[in-house]
Amino acid sequence: MDVLVIGAGPTGLLLAGDLAKSDVDVTVVERRDRESHLSRAFSLHARTMEQLDARGLADELLRIGTRVRSLRPLGRVDIDFSGLRTRFPFMLITPQWEVERLLVRRAEEAGVTMLRGVQATAIRQDPDGVDVDVSYPDGATATLRARYVVGADGAGSAVRRSLGMPFPGKPVVSSMMLADVLLEREPDRILNLAGNEHGFTFFAPFGDGWYRVIAWDRARRVPDDAPLTLAEVRDTTRRTIGDDLGMHDPRWLSRFHSDERQVPRYREGRVFLAGDAAHIHSPAGGMGMNTGMQDAANLGWKLAAVLQGRADDALLDSYHAERHPVGRAVVRVSHALLTAVTARTRLVRALRIVAGAVAHRLGVVEARAARGISGIGIAYRTPWGAHPLTGRRVPDLRLAGEPARLYEALRQGTFVLVGREVAAVAAPWAGRVAVASPAAGLRPTLLVRPDGYAAWAAEDPTPEEVGKALTRWLGEAPARRREPSRAMTGRRHAPARH
């Protein structure tokens, strides 16, 4: 096979679907034998929604999710997403299992092979590929071979451990409580990290009557596996916000702790790490699932280009170069949000409230925070002298004709060349690039990557300049696409008899 993805969470599923849509032979290994209806992640930010829009999945999630326009982590600081220039100026609250449901359907329709209940146990790589030892539920074992492997298997990643890769960082808060409950009274404000000397409480609505509650009692530190009762959650909520809102009928109660960690590199030869396998942080800001899915969107088109001979292997190094700084920033931002509500003394909390009030009056800090947390402000470094738009997120431009929007055009999974009178130049690369004309007002010609970032931009370029950019990013034209490898995956062995 071409790519073996280990882990069928949102990161692994989005990546697998992208690869299969690009005619890459991909298999997903998942240790869970069935889909889970319990998950910690519950929020989708604007940039992730744009990525899902580019895959035709956003509208279905909009119908079932709850839109929240702002986040209040500290005093009067109001991180308002409604001013973002995007089709999705909000956080969408929807449980992770709904996201996975859509991504599983997309992946399977594209031809992804799903192996559930299968555990990766060891990894070995050589210059030509990667061998992955796996075990099946019945005790049988096998060795799967792929040209590349992606570890999207979470914070306890077996892939990362097998590589011997360090995961530096530290614990930041322990014994947090999580509960999915029904409420008799709605909170005055949702997505409000309310904290005092006793701890903090946070509410998020799923939109179907259920609420996610995350609470933390400063005075009570117990192991993650210690029993948790609704009475304890209610008590902490009353002491932090003054009211337990009549919470009842919990469908899930759990404890967890939060670490801040990041691997030093996202690529090790033919093996890549993505999502929580590469970076973990506090739940403050709800950025974890989003960052992982954006990792996948960045890596998928690059793997496909290399496997199909349209790009040199060096392109794969840009995955770490672009995404590692993003992961580092997410860890720092989530840390700042968390520490804002976990300060130990009233004086520190008071000073942070004053600082928050100043930031609220200035507005600049809040706007910058909204762009950062939402992912809209993410941009990648580009070579010196490149056009200012290069490496930046391209908004959902209105196009002349059909499709009418850029993110609809990106649903083909190819690059999109947006410009006037460029169709003839791009014709030799048919199938690798879609051509679109802007509806109005756009002066530069843009070559948009499959993940929605500008690969190249120029003001009034000549046909030769456009052709040079297409060759740089799409390979020589006309170049026949090489058929994906169908390497043997290895024989399955019966369990040993003792």
ROSE-308575 format. One line per 10 residues: number of its first residue (from 1); their letters; for each residue x, y, z of C-alpha. Coordinates in nm, 4 decimals, decimal comma, padded with zeros to 6 digits. Layout:
BEGIN
NUM> a> X Y Z | ...
This chain:
BEGIN
1> mdvlvigagp> 00,0000 00,0000 00,0000 | 00,1019 00,3626 -00,0330 | 00,0076 00,5005 00,3085 | -00,0871 00,3365 00,6366 | -00,2652 00,5722 00,8757 | -00,2689 00,4610 01,2378 | -00,5614 00,6104 01,4257 | -00,9201 00,6718 01,3111 | -00,9910 00,9942 01,4941 | -01,0726 01,3137 01,3022
11> tglllagdla> -00,7060 01,3704 01,2084 | -00,6470 01,0234 01,0646 | -00,9848 01,0068 00,8918 | -00,9533 01,3448 00,7202 | -00,6044 01,2540 00,6003 | -00,7106 00,9112 00,4749 | -01,0067 01,0565 00,2878 | -00,7890 01,3193 00,1212 | -00,5356 01,0586 00,0108 | -00,7972 00,8204 -00,1249
21> ksdvdvtvve> -00,9651 01,1035 -00,3145 | -00,6278 01,1565 -00,4819 | -00,6112 00,7889 -00,5907 | -00,3629 00,6920 -00,3204 | -00,3911 00,3400 -00,1814 | -00,4494 00,3967 00,1901 | -00,5427 00,1810 00,4893 | -00,6459 00,2997 00,8351 | -00,5700 00,0914 01,1451 | -00,7767 00,1687 01,4566
31> rrdreshlsr> -00,7465 -00,0101 01,7895 | -01,1118 00,0608 01,8791 | -01,3425 -00,2042 01,7389 | -01,6368 00,0340 01,7096 | -01,7080 00,4047 01,6836 | -01,7374 00,5871 02,0157 | -02,0234 00,8167 02,1167 | -01,8189 00,9630 02,4016 | -01,5465 01,2155 02,3299 | -01,3735 01,5124 02,4881
41> afslhartme> -01,3522 01,7296 02,1764 | -01,6615 01,9307 02,0905 | -01,5703 02,2499 01,9046 | -01,4880 02,3371 01,5465 | -01,3245 02,6700 01,4666 | -01,3589 02,8780 01,1530 | -01,0473 02,7548 00,9726 | -01,1406 02,3917 01,0310 | -01,4910 02,4610 00,9047 | -01,3356 02,6078 00,5909
51> qldarglade> -01,1326 02,2898 00,5465 | -01,4501 02,0850 00,5877 | -01,6295 02,3158 00,3438 | -01,3556 02,2386 00,0902 | -01,4561 01,8725 00,1315 | -01,8318 01,9271 00,1096 | -01,8948 01,8453 00,4773 | -01,9462 02,1803 00,6492 | -02,3138 02,2347 00,5698 | -02,4204 01,9051 00,7265
61> llrigtrvrs> -02,2394 01,9936 01,0487 | -02,3982 02,3401 01,0491 | -02,7407 02,1782 01,0557 | -02,6674 01,9818 01,3733 | -02,4236 02,2063 01,5621 | -02,4639 02,5124 01,7818 | -02,3028 02,8381 01,6722 | -02,1288 03,0389 01,9423 | -02,0059 03,3833 01,8498 | -01,7576 03,4486 02,1290
71> lrplgrvdid> -01,5464 03,3020 02,4064 | -01,4919 03,4743 02,7429 | -01,1884 03,3305 02,9217 | -01,1129 03,6159 03,1626 | -01,3116 03,8992 03,3146 | -01,4320 04,1346 03,0435 | -01,2124 03,9907 02,7698 | -01,4507 03,8790 02,4982 | -01,2881 03,6886 02,2133 | -01,5449 03,7714 01,9476
81> fsglrtrfpf> -01,5392 03,5595 01,6322 | -01,8299 03,7391 01,4635 | -01,5996 03,9929 01,2965 | -01,3870 03,7321 01,1203 | -01,3952 03,7516 00,7412 | -01,5104 03,4004 00,6770 | -01,8264 03,2097 00,6000 | -01,7987 03,0693 00,9543 | -01,7556 03,3614 01,2007 | -01,8210 03,1485 01,5089
91> mlitpqweve> -01,7268 02,8362 01,7007 | -01,9458 02,5407 01,6107 | -02,0229 02,3178 01,9074 | -02,0729 01,9600 01,7952 | -01,9405 01,6380 01,9472 | -01,6384 01,4687 01,7978 | -01,8364 01,1589 01,7063 | -02,0479 01,3623 01,4623 | -01,7319 01,4847 01,2906 | -01,5944 01,1304 01,2778
101> rllvrraeea> -01,9210 00,9976 01,1364 | -01,8969 01,2275 00,8339 | -01,5257 01,1649 00,7861 | -01,5708 00,7862 00,8051 | -01,8415 00,8004 00,5405 | -01,6245 01,0143 00,3130 | -01,3198 00,7907 00,3606 | -01,5067 00,4679 00,2932 | -01,6793 00,6112 -00,0139 | -01,3348 00,7093 -00,1460
111> gvtmlrgvqa> -01,2090 00,3513 -00,1044 | -01,0151 00,3641 00,2222 | -00,9617 00,0236 00,3832 | -01,0643 00,0380 00,7507 | -00,9172 -00,2159 00,9947 | -01,0907 -00,1795 01,3328 | -00,9899 -00,3550 01,6507 | -00,6343 -00,3766 01,5181 | -00,3425 -00,2572 01,7316 | -00,0077 -00,1381 01,5945
121> tairqdpdgv> 00,2684 -00,2881 01,8083 | 00,6012 -00,2094 01,6391 | 00,7420 -00,0103 01,3477 | 01,0550 -00,0595 01,1387 | 01,1535 00,1447 00,8383 | 01,4073 00,1163 00,5598 | 01,4860 00,3370 00,2597 | 01,1957 00,1945 00,0592 | 00,9140 00,1613 00,3091 | 00,7831 00,0927 00,6575
131> dvdvsypdga> 00,6864 -00,2371 00,8213 | 00,4186 -00,2186 01,0925 | 00,3483 -00,5165 01,3165 | -00,0174 -00,5370 01,4172 | -00,2313 -00,7621 01,6331 | -00,5930 -00,8561 01,5674 | -00,8735 -00,9055 01,8231 | -00,8497 -01,2843 01,7912 | -00,4792 -01,2817 01,8768 | -00,3547 -01,3195 01,5209
141> tatlraryvv> -00,0649 -01,1000 01,4080 | 00,0515 -00,9586 01,0786 | 00,3057 -00,7253 00,9285 | 00,1690 -00,4480 00,7069 | 00,4033 -00,2706 00,4692 | 00,3519 00,0773 00,3312 | 00,5604 00,3373 00,1578 | 00,4701 00,5903 00,4288 | 00,3103 00,5710 00,7730 | 00,1254 00,8445 00,9591
151> gadgagsavr> 00,0773 00,8197 01,3345 | -00,2515 00,9878 01,4209 | -00,3042 00,7661 01,7235 | -00,3418 01,0205 02,0004 | -00,1501 01,1367 02,3049 | -00,0339 00,7854 02,3935 | 00,0817 00,7245 02,0352 | 00,2260 00,3769 01,9770 | 00,3899 00,5147 01,6633 | 00,5732 00,7840 01,8565
161> rslgmpfpgk> 00,6862 00,5372 02,1230 | 00,8036 00,2872 01,8627 | 01,0122 00,5582 01,6991 | 01,1677 00,6350 02,0372 | 01,0756 00,9968 01,9866 | 01,0728 01,2214 02,2959 | 00,7560 01,4067 02,3929 | 00,8915 01,6925 02,6041 | 00,6636 01,9049 02,8158 | 00,4905 01,8979 03,1520
171> pvvssmmlad> 00,1558 01,8437 03,3259 | -00,0337 02,1695 03,3756 | -00,3532 02,0760 03,5569 | -00,4771 01,7501 03,7057 | -00,8052 01,5974 03,8179 | -01,0323 01,7896 03,5853 | -01,3911 01,6677 03,5756 | -01,5909 01,6115 03,2606 | -01,9640 01,5478 03,2470 | -02,2318 01,5419 02,9793
181> vllerepdri> -02,5544 01,6416 03,1517 | -02,9031 01,7821 03,1135 | -02,9802 02,1167 03,2800 | -03,2957 02,2570 03,4366 | -03,1704 02,6135 03,3810 | -02,9533 02,7413 03,0982 | -02,6269 02,9170 03,1874 | -02,6252 03,2937 03,1525 | -02,3318 03,2662 02,9197 | -02,1844 02,9654 02,7444
191> lnlagnehgf> -01,8189 02,9134 02,6616 | -01,7397 03,1264 02,9665 | -01,4429 03,0021 03,1685 | -01,5721 03,1113 03,5099 | -01,3120 03,0804 03,7836 | -01,2484 03,1878 04,1414 | -01,0409 03,0744 04,4389 | -01,2207 02,7381 04,4361 | -01,1514 02,6437 04,0717 | -01,3403 02,6913 03,7452
201> tffapfgdgw> -01,6392 02,5639 03,5493 | -01,7095 02,5717 03,1773 | -02,0320 02,4927 02,9865 | -02,0758 02,4115 02,6177 | -02,4095 02,3199 02,4533 | -02,4356 02,0296 02,2102 | -02,7582 02,1740 02,0681 | -02,9755 01,8729 02,1502 | -03,0433 01,9594 02,5155 | -02,7176 01,8111 02,6430
211> yrviawdrar> -02,4341 02,0200 02,7842 | -02,0670 01,9453 02,8248 | -01,9394 02,0552 03,1667 | -01,5690 02,0795 03,2461 | -01,4986 02,1606 03,6102 | -01,1903 02,1790 03,8297 | -01,1685 02,1873 04,2084 | -00,8434 02,3441 04,3210 | -00,8524 02,1673 04,6579 | -00,9217 01,8155 04,5286
221> rvpddapltl> -00,6485 01,6308 04,3394 | -00,7162 01,2642 04,2744 | -00,6037 01,0167 04,0047 | -00,7804 01,0100 03,6695 | -00,9292 00,6683 03,7468 | -01,0830 00,7779 04,0786 | -01,4647 00,7464 04,0778 | -01,6522 01,0635 03,9854 | -02,0089 01,1397 04,0886 | -02,2546 01,3984 03,9663
231> aevrdttrrt> -02,2704 01,5328 04,3217 | -01,8997 01,6273 04,3036 | -01,9468 01,8074 03,9721 | -02,2508 01,9908 04,1063 | -02,0648 02,0939 04,4212 | -01,7707 02,2375 04,2263 | -02,0059 02,4181 03,9899 | -02,1972 02,5786 04,2776 | -01,8753 02,6983 04,4408 | -01,7306 02,8442 04,1182
241> igddlgmhdp> -02,0351 03,0040 03,9529 | -02,2890 03,0033 04,2378 | -02,5420 02,7671 04,0767 | -02,5363 02,4066 03,9548 | -02,8166 02,4902 03,7059 | -03,0054 02,1822 03,8131 | -02,7793 01,9445 03,6228 | -02,9082 01,5877 03,6116 | -02,9054 01,2541 03,4256 | -02,5365 01,2419 03,3302
251> rwlsrfhsde> -02,4583 01,0192 03,0329 | -02,0842 01,0447 03,0875 | -01,8655 01,1225 03,3887 | -01,4879 01,1157 03,3676 | -01,1699 01,2643 03,5103 | -00,8707 01,3672 03,3058 | -00,5502 01,5633 03,3343 | -00,3942 01,8059 03,0926 | -00,0330 01,8112 02,9733 | 00,1481 02,0493 02,7432
261> rqvpryregr> 00,3815 01,8572 02,5141 | 00,5138 01,8655 02,1590 | 00,7465 01,6365 01,9669 | 01,0654 01,8000 01,8379 | 00,9952 01,6926 01,4800 | 00,6860 01,5815 01,2923 | 00,8738 01,3649 01,0423 | 01,1107 01,0744 01,1000 | 01,2110 00,9316 00,7624 | 00,8994 00,7764 00,6118
271> vflagdaahi> 00,6916 00,8185 00,9274 | 00,4917 01,1281 01,0217 | 00,3090 01,2326 01,3369 | -00,0105 01,4374 01,3363 | -00,2707 01,5585 01,5831 | -00,2395 01,4613 01,9478 | 00,0423 01,2205 01,8626 | 00,2507 01,5304 01,7863 | 00,1137 01,7920 02,0270 | -00,1145 01,8070 02,3292
281> hspaggmgmn> -00,2299 02,0967 02,5436 | -00,5080 02,2113 02,7728 | -00,8673 02,2097 02,6440 | -00,8874 02,5885 02,6896 | -00,9845 02,7417 02,3565 | -01,1000 02,4118 02,2079 | -00,8133 02,3982 01,9581 | -00,6945 02,0367 01,9846 | -00,9157 01,8580 01,7316 | -00,8925 02,1593 01,5018
291> tgmqdaanlg> -00,5135 02,1680 01,4994 | -00,4948 01,7968 01,4225 | -00,7364 01,8203 01,1303 | -00,5394 02,1134 00,9913 | -00,2223 01,9030 01,0254 | -00,3941 01,6420 00,8097 | -00,5054 01,8954 00,5497 | -00,1458 02,0170 00,5206 | 00,0112 01,6714 00,4920 | -00,2385 01,4954 00,2654
301> wklaavlqgr> -00,1857 01,6802 -00,0604 | 00,1915 01,6712 -00,0129 | 00,2000 01,2936 00,0315 | -00,0207 01,2519 -00,2745 | 00,2033 01,4760 -00,4853 | 00,5181 01,2844 -00,3908 | 00,3598 00,9412 -00,4336 | 00,2353 01,0341 -00,7799 | 00,5716 01,1697 -00,8884 | 00,4603 01,5317 -00,9130
311> addalldsyh> 00,6925 01,6567 -00,6396 | 01,0267 01,5758 -00,4853 | 01,0471 01,4118 -00,1433 | 01,1736 01,7433 -00,0047 | 00,8160 01,8731 -00,0183 | 00,7365 01,6431 00,2730 | 00,9856 01,8298 00,4917 | 00,7639 02,1371 00,4628 | 00,4998 01,9572 00,6703 | 00,7166 01,9920 00,9820
321> aerhpvgrav> 00,8392 02,3367 00,8817 | 00,4848 02,4701 00,8472 | 00,2925 02,2826 01,1155 | 00,5414 02,2604 01,4049 | 00,5318 02,6395 01,4675 | 00,1512 02,6251 01,4606 | 00,1476 02,3471 01,7188 | 00,3890 02,5434 01,9376 | 00,1665 02,8516 01,9189 | -00,1434 02,6516 02,0084
331> vrvshallta> 00,0285 02,5113 02,3175 | 00,1214 02,8635 02,4265 | -00,2213 03,0147 02,3640 | -00,4079 02,7362 02,5428 | -00,1640 02,7716 02,8337 | -00,2359 03,1438 02,8580 | -00,6123 03,0841 02,8567 | -00,5863 02,8146 03,1220 | -00,3607 03,0104 03,3553 | -00,6004 03,3035 03,3307
341> vtartrlvra> -00,8589 03,1054 03,5294 | -00,6329 02,8953 03,7524 | -00,4420 03,1740 03,9283 | -00,3869 03,0833 04,2936 | -00,4458 03,4208 04,4590 | -00,7153 03,6847 04,4421 | -00,4518 03,9491 04,3715 | -00,3262 03,7726 04,0602 | -00,6810 03,7096 03,9421 | -00,7666 04,0757 04,0031
351> lrivagavah> -00,4623 04,1922 03,8074 | -00,5583 03,9643 03,5194 | -00,9124 04,1026 03,5243 | -00,7727 04,4574 03,5072 | -00,5426 04,3567 03,2228 | -00,8399 04,1965 03,0529 | -01,0440 04,5139 03,0867 | -00,7634 04,7144 02,9245 | -00,7407 04,4631 02,6417 | -01,1182 04,4846 02,6010
361> rlgvvearaa> -01,1031 04,8624 02,5595 | -00,8171 04,8434 02,3133 | -00,9830 04,5689 02,1099 | -00,6619 04,4855 01,9240 | -00,5632 04,2020 02,1571 | -00,9087 04,0460 02,1363 | -00,9136 04,0642 01,7558 | -00,5699 03,9060 01,7346 | -00,6787 03,6316 01,9748 | -00,9877 03,5619 01,7643
371> rgisgigiay> -00,7770 03,5215 01,4501 | -00,5286 03,2967 01,6301 | -00,7728 03,0697 01,8103 | -00,9971 03,0360 01,5044 | -00,7012 02,9487 01,2800 | -00,7946 03,2260 01,0368 | -00,4718 03,4092 01,1158 | -00,2403 03,1153 01,0428 | 00,0146 03,1865 00,7702 | 00,3212 02,9928 00,6585
381> rtpwgahplt> 00,6700 03,1304 00,6028 | 00,7675 03,1912 00,2433 | 01,0931 03,2669 00,0597 | 01,2241 03,6207 00,0714 | 01,0828 03,8314 -00,2080 | 00,7643 03,6302 -00,2543 | 00,4339 03,8095 -00,3100 | 00,2789 03,9194 00,0249 | -00,0151 03,6810 -00,0265 | 00,2058 03,3748 -00,0664
391> grrvpdlrla> 00,1746 03,1358 00,2274 | -00,1393 03,3035 00,3550 | -00,4883 03,1608 00,3885 | -00,6970 03,2484 00,0851 | -01,0518 03,3529 00,1788 | -01,3574 03,2036 00,0120 | -01,3417 03,4179 -00,3006 | -01,6489 03,4688 -00,5143 | -01,5933 03,3219 -00,8581 | -01,7450 03,3936 -01,1961
401> geparlyeal> -01,9549 03,0976 -01,3099 | -01,9749 02,7568 -01,1453 | -01,8562 02,6767 -00,8889 | -01,9424 03,0129 -00,7405 | -01,6997 02,9978 -00,4457 | -01,3319 02,9099 -00,4111 | -01,3946 02,6485 -00,1423 | -01,6413 02,4748 -00,3712 | -01,3715 02,4647 -00,6387 | -01,1278 02,3147 -00,3839
411> rqgtfvlvgr> -01,3613 02,0151 -00,3422 | -01,1904 01,8551 -00,6407 | -00,8837 01,8096 -00,4192 | -00,6535 01,9858 -00,6662 | -00,4792 02,3199 -00,6846 | -00,6979 02,6066 -00,8067 | -00,5610 02,8792 -01,0345 | -00,7622 03,1973 -00,9884 | -00,7044 03,4612 -01,2514 | -00,8183 03,6119 -01,5764
421> evaavaapwa> -00,7291 03,4588 -01,9113 | -00,5181 03,1805 -01,7594 | -00,7125 02,8756 -01,8802 | -00,4993 02,8224 -02,1905 | -00,1758 02,8343 -01,9915 | -00,3104 02,5826 -01,7370 | -00,4550 02,3404 -01,9975 | -00,1505 02,1052 -02,0010 | -00,2010 02,0452 -01,6280 | -00,5665 01,9445 -01,6621
431> grvavaspaa> -00,6632 01,7168 -01,3738 | -00,4007 01,8685 -01,1462 | -00,5342 02,2225 -01,1326 | -00,8803 02,3738 -01,1619 | -00,9083 02,7133 -01,3278 | -01,1430 02,9837 -01,2025 | -01,2029 03,3494 -01,2752 | -01,2697 03,5900 -00,9889 | -01,6150 03,7427 -00,9842 | -01,4774 04,0947 -00,9364
441> glrptllvrp> -01,2190 04,2998 -00,7564 | -00,9275 04,0547 -00,7417 | -00,6176 04,1903 -00,9086 | -00,3439 03,9328 -00,8403 | -00,3410 03,5918 -00,9997 | -00,3388 03,3206 -00,7314 | -00,2372 02,9571 -00,7320 | -00,4200 02,8110 -00,4343 | -00,2968 02,4914 -00,2687 | -00,5455 02,2111 -00,1960
451> dgyaawaaed> -00,5396 02,3152 00,1722 | -00,6518 02,6680 00,0874 | -00,3223 02,8565 00,1216 | -00,1620 03,0605 -00,1559 | 00,1245 02,8689 -00,3169 | 00,2041 03,1564 -00,5512 | 00,0680 03,5001 -00,6356 | 00,1617 03,7704 -00,8833 | 00,0300 04,1010 -01,0138 | -00,0443 04,0865 -01,3887
461> ptpeevgkal> 00,1874 03,7896 -01,4582 | 00,2911 03,6914 -01,8077 | 00,1849 03,3491 -01,9408 | 00,5460 03,2375 -01,8973 | 00,5405 03,3344 -01,5299 | 00,2149 03,1455 -01,4758 | 00,3563 02,8407 -01,6501 | 00,6703 02,8533 -01,4398 | 00,4619 02,8609 -01,1210 | 00,2523 02,5662 -01,2387
471> trwlgeapar> 00,5650 02,3672 -01,3193 | 00,7110 02,4502 -00,9789 | 00,4065 02,3189 -00,7935 | 00,2520 02,0613 -01,0281 | 00,5523 01,9122 -01,2033 | 00,6435 01,9174 -01,5688 | 00,3554 01,9146 -01,8184 | 00,2318 01,7022 -01,9729 | 00,3478 01,4355 -01,7247 | 00,1602 01,1103 -01,6965
481> rrepsramtg> 00,0517 01,0258 -01,3458 | 00,2175 00,7146 -01,2133 | -00,0181 00,4449 -01,0878 | -00,0225 00,4160 -00,7073 | 00,1780 00,1296 -00,5634 | -00,0135 -00,1798 -00,4576 | 00,2584 -00,3366 -00,2472 | 00,1735 -00,6583 -00,0685 | 00,0683 -00,5903 00,2897 | 00,2052 -00,9089 00,4412
491> rrhaparh> 00,0519 -01,2367 00,5403 | -00,1639 -01,2796 00,8429 | -00,0412 -01,5350 01,0930 | -00,2433 -01,7512 01,3270 | -00,1975 -01,6953 01,7003 | 00,0849 -01,8893 01,8563 | -00,0065 -02,2116 02,0365 | 00,1376 -02,2771 02,3793
